[in-house]
Amino acid sequence: YNDRSLAPIGLSTLRDLDSGTRIVRLPGVAGSDSGFSTEGLFLAESRAMPETPWTLTVFTNLSEMDDLARLWAALAGLGSLLCLGLLAIYRQRRRHLREILAARAALQRAHDHLESEVADRTAALSATNERLLREVEERERAERTLRDAQSGLVQASKLASLGQLSAGIAHELNQPLAAITNYAE
């Protein structure tokens, strides 16, 4: 209970309180024990009393509403921080996913490039292998031809030796026979 509640109100304050609801500052009245700057702020609600010339004005201390407004402002600030944090996390996650997708694409490109190089190298090695196989076949054919030629030469050499031997024998036999034939004549 405050003994000033029945003290007269100044004319300027009365003019502000004609009717309706307003926020007014009453000089010399403390509005809150919290130490904030709500000193003397009140919500004034005025109503005319029916069938009388009186107007009833009720003053409500705004310090509780001010505390409630501060609480709601703090909650709104925390909610905003939470939303900003969630937005930052969402953006970071999207950026991270983009980086992962870019890394996968780069890895796929590298894999495709490597596969292409492996395919090219495999084709080159296959062609070289086929060429080497043809060369081996040619050399084997040449070797067979050479062996056949050598074997033919050996046979010809044997026949030549046999011919020389038979010519030598024929000469040796023809010599005495020719001499015998000459003496016999």
C-alpha positions in Angstrom: 0.0 0.0 0.0 1.3 3.4 -1.0 -0.1 6.5 0.7 0.4 8.5 -2.5 -2.3 6.6 -4.3 -4.9 9.0 -3.0 -2.8 12.1 -3.7 -4.2 14.5 -6.3 -3.0 14.1 -9.9 -1.6 17.1 -11.8 -3.7 18.8 -14.6 -1.4 17.7 -17.4 -1.7 14.1 -16.4 -5.5 14.5 -16.1 -5.7 15.8 -19.6 -3.8 12.7 -20.8 -6.4 10.5 -19.0 -9.6 11.8 -20.5 -10.8 8.4 -21.7 -9.6 5.1 -23.1 -6.4 3.3 -22.4 -3.0 5.0 -22.3 0.5 4.6 -20.9 1.3 7.5 -18.6 4.2 8.6 -16.5 3.4 9.6 -13.0 6.2 11.7 -11.6 7.6 10.7 -8.2 6.2 7.2 -8.3 8.5 4.2 -8.7 7.4 1.6 -11.2 9.7 -1.3 -10.4 12.2 -2.6 -7.8 14.3 -4.1 -10.6 16.3 -1.0 -11.2 15.3 -0.6 -14.9 14.0 2.6 -16.4 10.3 1.9 -16.0 10.0 4.4 -13.1 6.6 6.0 -13.1 5.2 4.2 -16.1 1.6 2.9 -15.7 -1.1 1.7 -17.9 -4.1 4.0 -17.3 -7.6 2.6 -18.2 -10.4 5.1 -18.0 -14.1 4.5 -18.1 -17.0 6.8 -17.6 -19.3 5.7 -14.7 -22.9 5.5 -16.0 -25.4 7.9 -14.5 -22.6 9.8 -12.6 -20.2 12.5 -13.7 -17.3 10.4 -12.5 -14.6 8.7 -14.6 -13.0 5.6 -13.1 -9.3 5.3 -13.9 -7.3 2.2 -13.0 -3.5 2.4 -13.0 -1.6 -0.8 -13.7 2.1 -0.9 -13.0 4.0 -1.7 -16.2 7.1 -3.1 -14.5 5.7 -6.7 -14.7 4.8 -6.2 -18.4 8.2 -4.7 -19.0 9.8 -7.7 -17.4 7.6 -10.0 -19.5 8.5 -8.0 -22.6 12.2 -8.4 -21.8 11.7 -12.1 -21.3 9.9 -12.4 -24.6 12.6 -10.3 -26.3 15.2 -12.6 -24.8 13.3 -15.6 -26.0 12.9 -14.1 -29.4 16.6 -13.3 -29.5 17.4 -16.9 -28.5 15.0 -18.2 -31.1 16.6 -16.0 -33.7 20.0 -17.2 -32.7 18.7 -20.8 -32.9 17.3 -20.2 -36.3 20.5 -18.5 -37.5 22.5 -21.5 -36.1 20.2 -23.9 -37.8 20.5 -21.9 -41.0 24.3 -21.9 -40.7 24.3 -25.7 -40.1 22.0 -26.2 -43.1 24.2 -24.1 -45.3 27.4 -25.8 -44.1 25.8 -29.2 -44.8 24.7 -28.1 -48.3 28.3 -26.8 -48.9 29.7 -30.1 -47.6 27.3 -32.1 -49.8 28.3 -30.0 -52.8 32.0 -30.7 -52.0 31.3 -34.4 -51.7 29.5 -34.4 -55.0 32.3 -32.4 -56.7 34.8 -34.9 -55.2 32.8 -37.8 -56.5 32.5 -36.2 -59.9 36.3 -35.6 -60.0 36.9 -39.1 -58.9 34.6 -40.5 -61.5 36.3 -38.3 -64.2 39.7 -39.6 -63.0 38.3 -43.2 -63.0 37.0 -42.8 -66.5 40.2 -41.3 -67.7 42.2 -44.1 -66.1 39.9 -46.7 -67.6 40.3 -45.0 -71.0 44.1 -45.1 -70.6 44.0 -48.7 -69.5 41.8 -49.6 -72.5 44.2 -47.8 -74.9 47.2 -49.4 -73.3 45.5 -52.8 -73.4 44.7 -52.3 -77.1 48.4 -51.3 -77.8 49.7 -54.3 -75.9 47.3 -56.6 -77.7 48.4 -55.2 -81.1 52.1 -55.6 -80.1 51.4 -59.2 -78.9 49.7 -60.0 -82.2 52.7 -58.5 -84.1 55.1 -60.6 -82.0 53.1 -63.7 -82.6 53.2 -63.1 -86.3 57.0 -62.6 -86.1 57.4 -65.8 -84.1 55.4 -67.7 -86.7 57.5 -66.1 -89.5 60.7 -67.1 -87.7 59.5 -70.6 -87.1 58.6 -70.9 -90.8 62.0 -69.5 -91.8 63.6 -72.0 -89.4 61.7 -74.9 -91.0 62.7 -73.7 -94.4 66.3 -73.4 -93.3 66.2 -76.9 -91.8 64.6 -78.3 -94.9 67.3 -76.5 -97.0 70.1 -77.8 -94.8 68.7 -81.3 -94.9 68.5 -80.9 -98.8 72.1 -79.7 -98.8 73.2 -82.6 -96.7 71.4 -85.0 -99.1 72.9 -83.2 -102.1 76.3 -83.4 -100.4 75.9 -87.1 -99.8 74.9 -87.6 -103.4 77.8 -85.5 -104.6 80.2 -87.6 -102.4 78.6 -90.8 -103.7 79.0 -89.5 -107.2 82.7 -88.6 -106.7 83.2 -92.0 -105.0 81.6 -93.8 -107.9 83.5 -91.6 -110.4 86.7 -92.4 -108.6 85.9 -96.2 -108.5 84.9 -96.1 -112.2 88.1 -94.3 -113.0 90.2 -96.7 -111.0 88.4 -99.6 -112.7 88.4 -98.1 -116.1 92.2 -97.4 -116.0 93.3 -101.0 -115.6 90.5 -102.2 -117.9 91.5 -99.7 -120.5 95.1 -100.8 -120.2 94.0 -104.5 -120.4 91.8 -103.7 -123.4 94.8 -101.9 -125.1 97.1 -104.8 -124.5 94.5 -107.2 -125.6 94.1 -105.5 -128.9 
